[in-house]
Amino acid sequence: MFKRILIPLDGSQFAEKALPYAIGLARCMGSAITLLRIAVHPSNYVYVNDPEALASLYESDRAHCEDYLKQVAARVASEVSTEVSIAVLDGVVADSIVDYAQDVGADLIVMTTHGRTGMERWLLGSVAERVVRGAKCPVLLIRPQAEK
């Protein structure tokens, strides 16, 4: 039985394809749901020498992440009768997901995967693969089909 299901989201519709699966499981098992978003610090991808500007960008991104998760949580809460919570963290995405899952006692992580192979996977890496390898709980990977 899964008491807490963790759903990492990145703000994309692709990532949200995991929601129906997690919602279905939560309905059947009475599981609480936690939605997680990792805010990436601007210093990781923008070269700016102004610490105040970086802090402002980061706070803006965290606020955007939180607003996004609140909207998704409201949609999810309308479909389940269990607790729906949100969390915004920062750090290396896969590591943050794995660590947070363990910290909150998640019994299951449900997330999408792009299913990349070959050179594309080598160049871009796979957050999903790193989560599967590092998680102490089961991980359900959803590979959405292309929209027709």
Secondary structure, 3 states (H helix, E strand, C coil): CCCEEEEEECCCHHHHCCHHHHHHHHHHHCCEEEEEEEECCHHHCCCCCCHHHHHHHHHHHHHHHHHHHHHHHHHHHCCCCCCEEEEEEECCHHHHHHHHHHHHCCCEEEEECCCCCHHHHHHHCCHHHHHHHHCCCCEEEECCCCCC
